[in-house]
Amino acid sequence: MRAITVQVRAGLGVGRLATAMESLVELHPELCRSGFAHHEVSDPVAATPAALAEAEAGLDLQAGVLMHVVWLDAGEHTGRLVLVLHDIVADRLPRVLPWLVQAWKQPALVS
């Protein structure tokens, strides 16, 4: 398992981020399926360990869930994304975040 946690700006949009996740998996079928969770939190830093545990638990090789993302949404403040990949696709981690950003920026091109 490989993980990355990144600080993200406020207001990513739950629907838009979920759509970007779906598009990412459609464009990169080696990721099979993905999991996505959204939590409203007051302190994303304090919530990160629990989010990492949730993301790890969300991976399921048998069901094909090889990527799981948890968005810690702090409302008007910066939040965090916790992204976890299963070992069999872990080598793609450096590329997944840019792919996800592109999918979020241009939903019409990838949906």
PyMOL commands that set and color helices and strands:
alter all, ss='L'
color gray80, all
select helices_A, chain A and resi 14-27+29-31+44-58+87-105+107-110
alter helices_A, ss='H'
color red, helices_A
select strands_A, chain A and resi 2-8+33-40+65-73+79-85
alter strands_A, ss='S'
color yellow, strands_A
deselect
rebuild
show_as cartoon
